[in-house]
Amino acid sequence: MMSYTLAGGCFWCLDAVYRTLRGVSDVVSGYAGGELANPSYEAVCSGLTGHAEVVRVDFDETVIPASVILDVFFTLHDPRQLNRQGNDVGTQYRSAMFYTGDDERAVFAESIDRANEIWGGGVVTTLEPLTQFYDAEEYHQNFFARNPGQGYCLAVAVPKVVKVRKSFSEYVVG
């Protein structure tokens, strides 16, 4: 089993997309990359803690390759937007990959190179060491599935889920 910690805007969207893929055993929304211990959602949203909204994606590489997990990441958000995704603005919405060692950092760097080719350059995704991961509050976990009619989910998450389902249909559950 492998785990990647990724930030690409609001964690609700990343969570919604990764939960649709075969081989993904768990997705946990959380916070990484900041200075404050055990931050709350409200503190992270202030932009003052340095944390990003992230997901930890646990997956079985014999079912879904690590490269696909990362290519999905670069499909579901625009990695050329600095400290934002659409109307979500601030460093807490930055595009970042949090690595746990040199090998993982190298894999992430290769995926950024692929993303630059796909997006025509300009990718601003950062590589940051994962020093601490804090689980987000329970109401953020599996948010899309528990709140499918919520306005943000309909306007922002659904198009991302549809895009990934189309581009990576061979890995979509059911």
Secondary structure, 3 states (H helix, E strand, C coil): CEEEEEEECCHHHHHHHHCCECCEEEEEEEEECCCCCCCCHHHHHCCCCCCEEEEEEEECCCCCCHHHHHHHHHHHCCCCCCCEECCEECHHHCEEEEECCHHHHHHHHHHHHHHHHHHCCCCCCEEEECCCEEECCHHHCCHHHHCCCCHHHHHHHHHHHHHHHHHCHHHECC
